[in-house]
Amino acid sequence: MSKNPFLLRAVGLLAVLALVAAACGPAPDEDDEAAPDPEDTAFTWAVTGADGPTMEAVADLWNEENPEQQVELELLPPEADDQRQAMFNDQVTEAGQYDVLGLDVIWTGEFAEAGFIENLEDMRDSVEGTSIPGAIESAQHEGELYALPYSTNFGFLYYRTDLVDEPPETWEELYDTVLEVQEENPDIDGYVGQGDSYEGFVVNYLEFLWSDGGEVFDEAATESLLLEGDHAEKAITFMRDAFEEGVFAADFNTMVEDDARLAFQAGDAIFMRNWPYAYPLLAGEDEDDPTEVADDFDIAPMPAFEGAPVDTISTLGGLNNAVSTLSENQDVAREFVEWAATDDGPQEILAEMQPPPTKASIYENYEDIVPEDQAPVYEVLNLVREDARARPPVPGYNSFSLAVQEELHGVYADGDDPGPALEAVNEAAENALVEDPEDVIEEEADVDEDE
């Protein structure tokens, strides 16, 4: 019998999803002495392959410290949608291949509501006061922990020190600075970032919304506050005006992370919104990836709007580790997710290799931990981490995100009317609070059939 009544309702989908990604990650090399013997493997950790070397180092450290409770690392595809699909399919088919799930911070509510992951509220004492607040917030559903923090990410403002004396503290100041610099440098782009119609655009929009004091949901995530005040409209109309006036780059509406990074790295932009990963590349640490700005850039916290109740806002990225309800190794899986969240070993590996860790003491003592060339990154991380915000981990976040992409992208990029678009996004936000995860699975099964 299934451990989860919800899964029984999905039995009819098994024929559709039977051929799932059983081999989403690379199999251990039989000749690799570090790879755990399958007979000795105590549990499996499924996590993104985007940061494969970091995850391998963490898994190796656990195996070194726990010779009788070996973890097998299952590196999933680097794309977030593919990771989510692999873990969803594992649950729906009741394959139970994965004991620990490395979840993007936006998936907590969805996986918890579906009954895919165990309630970890009894482990709260181990992370309260240890992990940064925003990471704990992202690991909760309906006020209780369903995962433990692991890695995080923050948005930075990158700026050209040869063109700008000081980084702007407000969006209005950034807007005016771009126009001033462009008077003497008409061929340079102003601001680059994540403007294409994908999750990165949602991240950017939320930073504009929050940096004016706006909210998507109330604190308990029981109702949408998107249309309270004029914050939501101000955020998207600022983006529209900046795009129309050339403050945003002409191709901002098609940019993802690396498009923005490459433009800034080539010396073609004044400002950039991006994650910490760009810093060493801009500094010239990769000889195969030349940079024109190695000595002419710096980083700062993201701006806020004038008169806002905050000085800076960054949207959190990152991963939380959860325990699968299908796991037959839940005791050791729980030990692992607690160790990954609270032990100095794995958290220092994250600090040294990227992505950033969630343990607060790492930031407080970063000078003794991180490589010297990463010190400037941690200086800014310490300025933004307390004010960083998690995207709301509600059950229907994915649907809400799609609505933002479909409705609001056209407002700034094509000049669409913001009123109807915001009404549609608000409706999606309300629905995201009560979305039935079974409906999501049925929709995704239909997509699989079509493909």
C-alpha positions in Angstrom: 0.0 0.0 0.0 1.1 3.6 -0.7 2.3 5.6 2.3 0.5 8.6 0.7 -3.2 8.6 -0.1 -2.6 11.3 -2.7 -0.4 8.9 -4.7 -3.2 6.4 -5.0 -5.3 8.9 -7.0 -2.4 9.2 -9.4 -2.2 5.4 -10.2 -4.0 6.0 -13.5 -1.1 8.1 -14.6 1.5 5.3 -14.2 1.2 4.2 -17.8 1.9 7.7 -18.9 4.8 8.3 -16.6 6.3 4.8 -16.5 9.3 5.7 -18.6 10.7 8.3 -16.3 14.2 9.5 -15.7 15.6 6.6 -13.8 19.0 7.6 -15.1 18.8 11.4 -14.7 22.2 11.6 -13.2 25.5 9.9 -14.2 26.0 6.5 -12.8 28.9 6.0 -10.5 32.0 4.9 -12.3 32.7 1.3 -11.5 36.4 2.1 -11.5 36.1 5.1 -9.2 37.1 4.0 -5.7 35.2 7.0 -4.2 31.9 5.8 -5.6 29.9 3.9 -2.9 29.3 0.2 -3.4 25.5 -0.2 -4.2 25.4 -2.9 -1.5 26.7 -0.4 1.1 24.5 2.5 -0.1 22.2 3.6 2.7 20.3 6.3 0.8 20.2 8.4 -2.4 20.4 12.2 -2.7 18.9 13.6 -5.8 20.1 17.1 -6.5 20.9 19.5 -9.4 23.8 18.7 -11.6 24.4 22.4 -12.3 26.8 22.6 -9.3 28.0 19.0 -9.7 31.6 19.4 -8.3 30.2 21.1 -5.2 27.6 18.4 -4.6 30.2 15.6 -5.2 32.5 17.2 -2.6 29.7 17.3 0.0 28.7 13.7 -0.8 32.3 12.6 -0.5 32.7 14.3 2.9 29.6 12.6 4.2 30.8 9.2 3.0 34.2 9.8 4.5 32.6 10.6 7.9 29.9 7.9 7.6 31.5 4.7 6.2 28.5 2.6 7.2 25.8 5.0 5.9 27.0 5.8 2.4 25.1 8.3 0.2 24.7 7.7 -3.5 24.6 11.0 -5.3 22.1 11.3 -8.2 22.9 14.4 -10.2 19.8 15.5 -12.0 19.8 17.7 -15.1 21.0 21.3 -14.6 17.7 22.8 -15.7 15.3 23.4 -12.8 12.2 22.3 -14.8 13.9 18.9 -15.6 14.9 18.4 -12.0 11.4 19.1 -10.7 9.9 16.7 -13.3 12.3 13.9 -12.4 11.4 14.1 -8.7 7.7 14.5 -9.4 7.7 11.4 -11.6 9.6 9.4 -9.0 6.8 10.2 -6.6 3.9 9.6 -8.9 5.1 6.3 -10.1 6.0 5.4 -6.5 9.5 4.3 -7.7 11.0 5.7 -4.6 14.5 6.0 -6.1 15.4 9.1 -4.1 15.5 9.4 -0.3 16.7 13.1 -0.1 15.3 15.6 -2.5 17.3 18.7 -3.3 14.4 21.1 -3.9 14.6 24.6 -5.4 13.4 27.0 -2.8 10.2 27.7 -4.7 9.0 24.0 -4.6 8.5 23.5 -0.9 4.8 24.3 -0.8 4.0 22.3 -3.9 5.8 19.1 -2.8 4.5 19.4 0.8 0.9 19.9 -0.3 1.2 16.9 -2.6 2.4 14.7 0.3 5.7 14.1 -1.4 8.0 15.2 1.5 8.0 14.6 5.2 7.2 17.2 7.8 10.4 18.2 9.5 9.0 20.7 12.0 10.5 18.7 14.9 13.9 19.7 13.5 13.3 23.4 13.7 15.5 23.9 16.8 18.5 22.7 14.8 18.2 25.5 12.2 16.6 28.4 14.1 19.4 30.8 14.9 21.8 28.7 12.7 20.4 29.2 9.2 19.8 32.6 7.7 16.1 33.7 8.1 15.2 33.9 4.4 16.3 30.3 3.8 14.2 29.0 6.7 11.2 30.9 5.3 11.7 29.2 2.0 11.7 25.8 3.6 8.3 26.2 5.2 4.7 25.4 4.2 1.8 26.7 6.3 4.2 27.7 9.0 5.9 24.3 9.4 9.3 23.1 8.1 9.1 20.5 5.3 12.8 20.9 4.3 16.0 22.2 5.9 18.1 25.0 4.3 21.1 24.0 2.4 22.4 26.5 -0.2 21.2 30.0 -1.2 21.8 32.8 -3.7 21.4 36.5 -3.7 21.1 39.2 -6.4 23.8 41.8 -6.7 24.1 45.1 -8.5 27.2 45.1 -10.6 28.4 48.5 -11.8 31.2 50.0 -13.8 33.7 51.9 -11.6 35.2 53.6 -14.6 31.8 55.2 -15.5 30.1 55.6 -12.1 31.7 57.0 -8.9 29.3 55.4 -6.5 26.6 52.7 -6.9 23.1 54.1 -6.9 21.0 53.4 -3.8 17.6 54.0 -5.4 16.0 52.9 -8.7 15.4 56.5 -9.6 19.1 57.3 -9.1 20.1 54.4 -11.3 17.6 55.6 -14.0 19.1 59.1 -14.0 22.7 57.9 -13.8 22.2 55.7 -16.9 20.9 58.7 -18.9 23.7 60.9 -17.8 26.4 58.4 -18.7 24.8 57.7 -22.0 25.0 61.4 -22.9 28.8 60.9 -23.2 28.8 57.3 -24.1 25.8 56.9 -26.4 26.7 53.4 -27.6 26.7 51.8 -24.2 23.7 49.9 -22.7 22.4 51.0 -19.3 21.1 48.1 -17.3 21.2 44.4 -18.1 19.5 41.6 -16.2 17.1 38.7 -16.4 14.3 40.1 -18.6 13.3 37.2 -20.8 9.9 35.6 -20.1 11.1 32.9 -17.6 11.6 32.5 -13.9 14.5 35.0 -13.9 12.0 37.7 -15.0 9.8 36.8 -12.1 12.8 37.2 -9.7 13.6 40.6 -11.2 9.9 41.8 -11.0 9.6 40.7 -7.4 12.7 42.7 -6.5 11.1 45.8 -8.0 7.8 45.1 -6.2 9.3 44.4 -2.8 11.8 47.3 -3.0 8.8 49.6 -3.1 7.2 47.9 -0.1 4.8 45.7 -2.0 3.8 42.2 -1.2 2.4 39.2 -3.0 0.8 37.5 0.0 0.1 38.3 3.6 2.5 36.9 6.2 0.5 33.7 6.8 0.1 33.2 3.0 -3.7 33.1 3.2 -4.6 35.9 0.8 -3.1 37.9 -2.1 -2.0 41.5 -1.3 -0.7 42.1 -4.8 -3.2 44.9 -5.7 -3.0 46.7 -2.3 -1.6 50.1 -3.0 0.1 50.9 -6.2 3.3 49.0 -5.7 2.6 46.2 -8.3 1.8 48.8 -11.0 4.7 51.0 -10.0 7.1 48.1 -10.4 6.0 47.1 -13.8 5.6 50.6 -15.2 9.1 51.5 -14.0 10.3 48.5 -16.0 8.3 49.6 -19.0 9.5 53.2 -18.9 13.1 52.1 -18.4 12.9 49.8 -21.4 11.2 52.4 -23.6 13.7 55.1 -22.7 16.8 52.9 -23.2 17.7 52.7 -19.6 17.3 48.9 -19.9 19.3 47.4 -22.8 17.5 47.1 -26.1 17.6 43.3 -25.7 16.8 43.2 -22.0 13.5 41.5 -22.8 15.3 38.4 -24.2 18.1 38.2 -21.6 18.8 35.4 -19.2 21.7 35.3 -16.7 24.5 34.6 -19.0 23.3 37.0 -21.7 23.5 39.8 -19.1 26.8 38.6 -17.8 28.4 38.4 -21.3 27.2 41.9 -22.2 28.6 43.4 -19.0 31.8 41.4 -19.3 32.3 42.7 -22.8 32.1 46.3 -21.5 28.8 46.9 -23.1 26.7 47.9 -20.0 26.9 50.2 -17.1 24.8 48.2 -14.6 23.9 44.6 -14.2 21.6 42.5 -11.9 23.0 39.0 -11.5 24.0 36.3 -9.0 27.4 35.9 -7.3 28.6 33.3 -9.9 29.4 36.2 -12.3 31.9 37.8 -10.0 35.0 35.6 -10.7 34.2 35.5 -14.4 34.1 39.2 -14.6 37.4 39.4 -12.6 39.1 37.2 -15.2 39.6 34.0 -13.3 38.7 31.9 -16.3 41.5 32.3 -18.9 39.2 30.8 -21.6 36.5 33.4 -20.9 38.0 36.8 -21.5 36.8 39.9 -19.8 37.0 43.6 -20.6 36.1 44.9 -17.1 38.4 43.0 -14.8 39.7 46.2 -13.2 36.6 48.3 -13.8 33.7 46.9 -11.9 32.4 46.4 -8.4 29.3 45.0 -6.6 26.7 46.6 -4.3 23.3 45.7 -2.8 20.3 46.1 -5.1 18.6 49.5 -5.0 15.2 50.3 -3.6 12.6 52.9 -4.6 12.8 56.4 -3.0 10.8 56.5 0.2 10.4 52.7 0.5 10.5 51.0 3.9 13.6 49.0 2.9 17.1 50.0 1.7 17.7 47.0 -0.4 15.9 43.8 -1.4 17.3 40.6 -3.0 15.3 37.6 -4.1 16.7 34.4 -2.7 17.7 31.5 -4.8 19.1 28.2 -3.6 18.2 24.7 -2.5 16.6 23.0 0.5 16.9 19.3 1.3 13.7 17.4 2.0 13.0 13.8 2.9 10.9 11.8 0.5 7.7 10.2 2.0 8.6 7.2 -0.2 12.0 6.7 1.4 12.6 3.5 3.3 15.7 5.1 4.9 14.2 8.1 6.6 16.3 8.0 9.7 19.6 8.4 7.9 18.0 10.8 5.4 17.0 13.0 8.2 20.5 12.9 9.7 21.9 13.9 6.3 19.6 16.9 5.8 20.4 18.2 9.3 24.1 17.6 8.8 24.0 19.4 5.4 22.2 22.4 7.0 24.2 22.8 10.2 27.6 21.1 10.0 30.6 23.4 9.2 32.0 20.8 6.8 29.4 20.9 4.0 28.6 24.5 4.6 32.2 25.5 4.2 32.4 23.5 1.0 29.6 25.6 -0.4 31.4 28.8 0.7 34.6 27.8 -1.0 33.0 26.4 -4.2 29.6 28.1 -4.7 26.6 28.4 -4.4 26.7 30.3 -1.1 25.8 28.5 2.1 22.8 29.1 4.5 24.7 28.8 7.8 24.9 32.3 9.3 28.2 31.8 11.1 29.9 31.2 7.7 29.1 34.8 6.8 30.2 36.1 10.1 33.6 34.4 9.9 34.0 34.4 6.1 37.5 35.9 6.2 38.8 32.7 7.7 36.9 30.4 5.3 36.4 31.7 1.8 39.2 32.2 -0.8 40.7 35.7 -0.8 39.3 36.5 -4.2 35.8 35.7 -2.9 36.1 38.1 0.1 34.4 41.0 -1.8 31.4 38.8 -2.6 31.0 37.9 1.1 31.3 41.6 2.1 28.2 42.4 0.0 26.5 39.1 1.0 26.7 40.3 4.6 25.0 43.5 3.6 22.0 41.8 1.8 21.4 38.5 3.5 19.3 39.7 6.4 17.0 41.6 4.0 16.8 38.9 1.3 13.4 37.5 0.5 12.3 34.1 -0.4 9.8 33.7 -3.2 6.5 32.5 -1.7 6.7 28.7 -1.4 2.9 28.3 -1.9 1.4 25.1 -3.4 0.7 26.8 -6.8 3.8 28.9 -7.1 4.6 27.4 -10.5 1.2 28.6 -11.9 1.7 32.0 -10.3 5.1 32.3 -11.9 3.8 31.4 -15.3 1.1 34.1 -14.9 3.7 36.7 -14.1 5.7 35.7 -17.2 2.7 35.6 -19.5 0.9 38.7 -18.3 3.6 41.1 -17.1 6.3 40.5 -19.6 4.2 42.1 -22.3 3.5 45.1 -20.2 7.1 46.2 -20.0 8.3 44.7 -23.3 5.3 45.5 -25.6 3.6 48.3 -23.8 0.5 46.3 -22.8 -2.1 47.8 -20.4 -0.9 46.9 -16.8 -4.4 46.9 -15.4 -5.8 43.7 -16.9 -2.4 42.0 -16.6 -2.2 42.7 -12.9 -5.7 41.5 -12.4 -4.9 38.2 -14.0 -1.7 37.8 -12.0 -3.7 38.6 -8.8 -6.2 35.9 -9.7 -3.3 33.5 -10.2 -1.9 34.4 -6.8 -5.2 33.7 -5.1 -5.4 30.3 -7.0 -1.8 29.5 -6.0 -2.9 29.4 -2.4 -5.4 26.6 -3.0 -4.1 24.8 -6.1 -4.7 21.1 -6.0 -1.4 19.4 -6.7 -3.3 16.5 -8.3 -4.5 18.9 -11.0 -0.8 19.9 -11.6 0.2 16.3 -12.1 -2.7 15.6 -14.5 -1.7 18.6 -16.5 1.9 17.5 -16.7 0.9 14.0 -17.6 -1.1 15.4 -20.5 2.0 17.3 -21.6 4.0 14.1 -21.5 1.4 12.3 -23.7 1.5 15.1 -26.2 5.2 14.9 -26.4 
